[in-house]
Amino acid sequence: MTDNKAPYVPGHGLLTGRTAVITAAAGSGIGGATARRFLEEGARIVIGDAHERRLKETAAVLADEFGADRVAGLVCDVTDEDQVAALHDLAEERHGRLDAVVNNAGLGGTALLTEMTDAQWDRVLDVTLTGTFRCTRAALRRMRADGHGGVVINNASVVGWRAQAGQAHYAAAKAGVMALTRCAAVEAAGYGVRVNAVSPSLAMHPHLVKVTTPELLAELTEREAFGRYAEPWEVANVIVFLASGYSSYMTGETVSVSSQHA
């Protein structure tokens, strides 16, 4: 891997005064990077994660750095409708409105289709696709009722477009997220809500290292034109763009965050 990392981009106040919900935001992955970038851009955030200890640690660090009035956290398993509702309700209770929702929660795994069990398939689809559906539905219901518009950003993957052995469940889920994004965008446009998605190729974080072999990570890295993986904050930057006024005429789009060879 070449040492050509991009310099970190400072905040420019693109989300000042806005309230955002971010799922799977604990730790050092894309969700955690998005939470930090939103705060650096002036937003108030409510973060959710299924891991209570990690969520509390993340919320405490961010609150200490950016102010307790701008950071709240609530345990949220996106397979639980009540927890999804509570997370979105908390944003409105604390700040009176909900401006942006980032649906980052997802679950992967590796299994050949001939060896994959129904339980493996169902679990990945329930978290990655149906979880995104639950959170998008919760966001759109509140944004429609509030009447001030808003934006929803879903986390898809290039695997939703491109074949990869052992990823049938994850690829099907992420392709479903893209289709869900398009359909939700058409339905939500009438009340001023935009719905878009990001589609990362390879963003490195500790959880990915745990669930992926070194050989596969090396192979995936070789596919990238820059000769390296993306930092999670580089994906978060595109999410910030989609949440900001700079993308005001974009809806129903899936933006590839990738340097993979054509």
C-alpha positions as CSV (number, residue, x, y, z in Angstrom):
1,M,0.0,0.0,0.0
2,T,1.4,3.4,-1.0
3,D,1.7,6.2,1.6
4,N,-0.5,8.7,-0.1
5,K,-3.1,9.5,2.5
6,A,-5.2,12.6,1.9
7,P,-4.9,15.5,4.5
8,Y,-7.8,15.8,6.9
9,V,-10.3,18.4,5.8
10,P,-11.4,21.0,8.5
11,G,-15.0,21.9,9.1
12,H,-16.7,24.8,7.3
13,G,-19.9,25.1,9.2
14,L,-21.9,23.3,6.5
15,L,-24.4,21.8,9.0
16,T,-24.6,24.6,11.6
17,G,-27.8,24.4,13.6
18,R,-29.0,21.1,12.2
19,T,-29.9,18.0,14.2
20,A,-28.9,14.6,12.9
21,V,-29.4,11.0,13.9
22,I,-26.6,8.6,13.0
23,T,-26.9,4.8,13.5
24,A,-24.0,2.5,14.3
25,A,-22.0,5.5,15.3
26,A,-19.8,4.1,18.1
27,G,-16.2,3.2,17.5
28,S,-13.9,4.1,14.7
29,G,-15.8,3.1,11.5
30,I,-17.8,5.2,9.1
31,G,-20.5,5.9,11.6
32,G,-18.1,7.2,14.2
33,A,-16.3,9.3,11.6
34,T,-19.6,10.7,10.4
35,A,-20.6,11.7,13.9
36,R,-17.3,13.6,14.4
37,R,-17.5,15.3,10.9
38,F,-21.1,16.4,11.6
39,L,-20.0,18.0,14.8
40,E,-17.1,19.7,13.1
41,E,-19.5,21.1,10.6
42,G,-21.7,22.5,13.4
43,A,-24.5,20.0,13.8
44,R,-26.1,18.5,16.9
45,I,-26.2,14.8,16.9
46,V,-28.0,11.8,18.4
47,I,-26.0,8.7,17.9
48,G,-27.2,5.1,18.2
49,D,-25.4,1.8,18.4
50,A,-26.3,-1.7,19.5
51,H,-23.1,-1.9,21.7
52,E,-24.0,0.0,24.9
53,R,-20.5,0.3,26.4
54,R,-18.9,1.4,23.1
55,L,-21.7,3.9,22.6
56,K,-21.3,5.5,26.0
57,E,-17.6,5.8,25.5
58,T,-18.0,7.4,22.1
59,A,-20.7,9.8,23.3
60,A,-18.6,10.8,26.3
61,V,-15.6,11.6,24.2
62,L,-17.5,13.6,21.7
63,A,-19.5,15.5,24.4
64,D,-16.3,16.4,26.2
65,E,-14.8,17.7,22.9
66,F,-17.8,19.4,21.4
67,G,-20.2,20.1,24.3
68,A,-22.8,17.9,26.1
69,D,-25.6,20.0,24.6
70,R,-24.6,18.9,21.1
71,V,-24.2,15.1,21.7
72,A,-26.6,12.5,22.9
73,G,-26.5,8.7,22.6
74,L,-29.1,6.0,22.9
75,V,-28.7,2.2,22.5
76,C,-30.4,1.2,19.2
77,D,-30.5,-2.1,17.6
78,V,-32.0,-1.4,14.1
79,T,-33.8,-4.8,14.1
80,D,-35.9,-3.5,17.0
81,E,-38.7,-1.1,15.9
82,D,-39.2,0.3,19.4
83,Q,-35.5,1.2,19.7
84,V,-35.5,2.8,16.3
85,A,-38.5,5.0,17.2
86,A,-36.9,6.0,20.5
87,L,-33.7,7.1,18.8
88,H,-35.5,9.4,16.4
89,D,-37.9,10.6,19.1
90,L,-34.9,11.6,21.3
91,A,-33.6,14.0,18.5
92,E,-36.9,15.8,18.4
93,E,-37.3,15.9,22.2
94,R,-33.9,17.4,22.7
95,H,-33.7,19.8,19.8
96,G,-37.3,20.2,18.5
97,R,-36.6,19.0,15.0
98,L,-34.9,16.3,12.9
99,D,-32.9,17.6,9.9
100,A,-30.8,14.6,8.8
101,V,-30.6,10.9,9.4
102,V,-27.6,8.8,8.4
103,N,-28.5,5.1,8.2
104,N,-25.1,3.5,8.7
105,A,-25.9,0.2,10.5
106,G,-25.1,-2.9,8.5
107,L,-23.8,-6.4,9.0
108,G,-21.6,-8.4,6.7
109,G,-20.0,-11.9,6.7
110,T,-18.5,-14.3,4.2
111,A,-20.1,-17.6,3.1
112,L,-20.4,-19.3,-0.2
113,L,-24.0,-19.5,-1.4
114,T,-24.0,-23.3,-1.4
115,E,-22.9,-23.3,2.2
116,M,-25.0,-20.3,3.5
117,T,-27.7,-21.0,6.0
118,D,-31.1,-19.4,6.1
119,A,-30.1,-17.9,9.5
120,Q,-27.0,-16.2,8.0
121,W,-29.0,-14.8,5.1
122,D,-31.8,-13.6,7.3
123,R,-29.5,-11.9,9.8
124,V,-27.6,-9.9,7.2
125,L,-30.8,-8.8,5.4
126,D,-32.5,-7.9,8.7
127,V,-29.8,-5.6,9.9
128,T,-28.5,-4.2,6.6
129,L,-31.6,-3.8,4.5
130,T,-34.6,-4.1,6.8
131,G,-32.8,-2.0,9.4
132,T,-32.3,0.7,6.9
133,F,-35.9,0.5,5.9
134,R,-37.0,0.8,9.6
135,C,-34.8,3.9,10.1
136,T,-35.8,5.5,6.8
137,R,-39.5,5.0,7.6
138,A,-39.0,6.5,11.1
139,A,-37.2,9.5,9.6
140,L,-39.7,10.2,6.8
141,R,-42.7,9.9,9.1
142,R,-41.3,12.6,11.4
143,M,-40.0,14.8,8.6
144,R,-43.3,14.7,6.8
145,A,-45.2,15.6,10.0
146,D,-42.7,18.5,10.9
147,G,-43.0,20.0,7.4
148,H,-39.6,21.6,7.3
149,G,-37.9,19.1,5.0
150,G,-34.8,17.1,5.7
151,V,-32.3,14.6,4.3
152,V,-31.7,10.9,4.7
153,I,-28.4,9.3,3.7
154,N,-28.1,5.5,3.5
155,N,-24.9,3.5,3.5
156,A,-24.7,1.1,0.6
157,S,-21.6,-0.6,-0.9
158,V,-20.0,-1.1,-4.3
159,V,-20.7,-4.8,-3.7
160,G,-24.3,-3.9,-4.4
161,W,-23.2,-3.3,-8.0
162,R,-20.2,-5.7,-8.4
163,A,-20.0,-9.5,-7.9
164,Q,-17.8,-10.8,-5.1
165,A,-17.7,-14.5,-4.0
166,G,-19.0,-15.2,-0.6
167,Q,-21.0,-12.0,-0.4
168,A,-24.4,-13.0,-1.8
169,H,-26.3,-12.0,1.3
170,Y,-24.4,-8.7,1.8
171,A,-24.6,-7.8,-1.9
172,A,-28.3,-8.5,-2.1
173,A,-28.9,-6.3,1.0
174,K,-26.8,-3.4,-0.3
175,A,-28.4,-3.6,-3.7
176,G,-31.7,-3.4,-1.9
177,V,-30.5,-0.4,0.0
178,M,-29.9,1.4,-3.3
179,A,-33.4,0.4,-4.6
180,L,-35.0,1.5,-1.3
181,T,-33.1,4.8,-1.6
182,R,-34.5,5.5,-5.1
183,C,-38.1,4.6,-4.2
184,A,-38.0,6.5,-0.9
185,A,-36.7,9.6,-2.7
186,V,-39.6,9.7,-5.1
187,E,-42.1,9.4,-2.2
188,A,-40.4,12.0,0.0
189,A,-39.8,14.7,-2.7
190,G,-43.3,16.0,-2.3
191,Y,-42.6,17.1,1.3
192,G,-39.2,18.5,0.7
193,V,-37.1,15.5,1.9
194,R,-34.1,14.3,-0.1
195,V,-32.9,10.6,0.2
196,N,-29.5,9.6,-1.2
197,A,-26.9,7.0,-0.5
198,V,-23.1,6.5,-0.4
199,S,-21.5,3.4,-1.8
200,P,-18.0,2.9,-0.4
201,S,-15.6,0.4,-1.8
202,L,-13.0,-0.2,0.9
203,A,-12.9,1.9,4.1
204,M,-10.7,0.5,6.7
205,H,-11.7,0.2,10.4
206,P,-11.0,-2.4,13.2
207,H,-14.3,-4.4,12.7
208,L,-13.5,-5.0,9.0
209,V,-10.1,-6.3,10.0
210,K,-11.7,-8.8,12.4
211,V,-14.2,-10.2,9.9
212,T,-11.9,-10.2,6.8
213,T,-8.9,-12.3,6.0
214,P,-5.5,-10.5,5.4
215,E,-5.5,-12.1,1.9
216,L,-8.9,-10.6,1.0
217,L,-8.0,-7.2,2.3
218,A,-4.8,-7.2,0.3
219,E,-6.7,-8.2,-2.8
220,L,-9.3,-5.5,-2.3
221,T,-6.7,-2.9,-1.7
222,E,-4.9,-3.8,-5.0
223,R,-8.2,-3.0,-6.8
224,E,-8.0,0.6,-5.7
225,A,-6.4,3.1,-8.1
226,F,-4.8,5.0,-5.2
227,G,-3.2,1.8,-3.9
228,R,-4.8,2.2,-0.5
229,Y,-8.1,1.9,1.3
230,A,-10.2,4.9,2.2
231,E,-10.1,6.4,5.7
232,P,-13.6,6.4,7.2
233,W,-13.6,10.2,7.4
234,E,-13.2,10.3,3.6
235,V,-16.6,8.5,3.3
236,A,-18.0,10.8,6.0
237,N,-17.0,13.8,3.9
238,V,-19.3,12.7,1.1
239,I,-22.1,12.1,3.7
240,V,-21.6,15.6,4.9
241,F,-22.0,16.9,1.3
242,L,-25.2,14.9,0.9
243,A,-26.5,16.3,4.2
244,S,-25.6,19.9,3.2
245,G,-27.2,22.5,1.0
246,Y,-24.5,21.8,-1.6
247,S,-26.5,18.7,-2.8
248,S,-29.9,20.5,-2.8
249,Y,-30.8,19.1,-6.2
250,M,-29.8,15.5,-5.6
251,T,-32.2,12.8,-4.6
252,G,-32.5,9.1,-5.3
253,E,-28.8,9.0,-6.1
254,T,-26.1,6.5,-4.9
255,V,-22.7,8.2,-4.9
256,S,-19.7,5.8,-5.3
257,V,-16.9,6.6,-2.8
258,S,-14.3,4.5,-4.5
259,S,-11.1,4.5,-6.4
260,Q,-11.6,1.0,-7.8
261,H,-10.3,0.5,-11.3
262,A,-12.9,0.8,-14.0
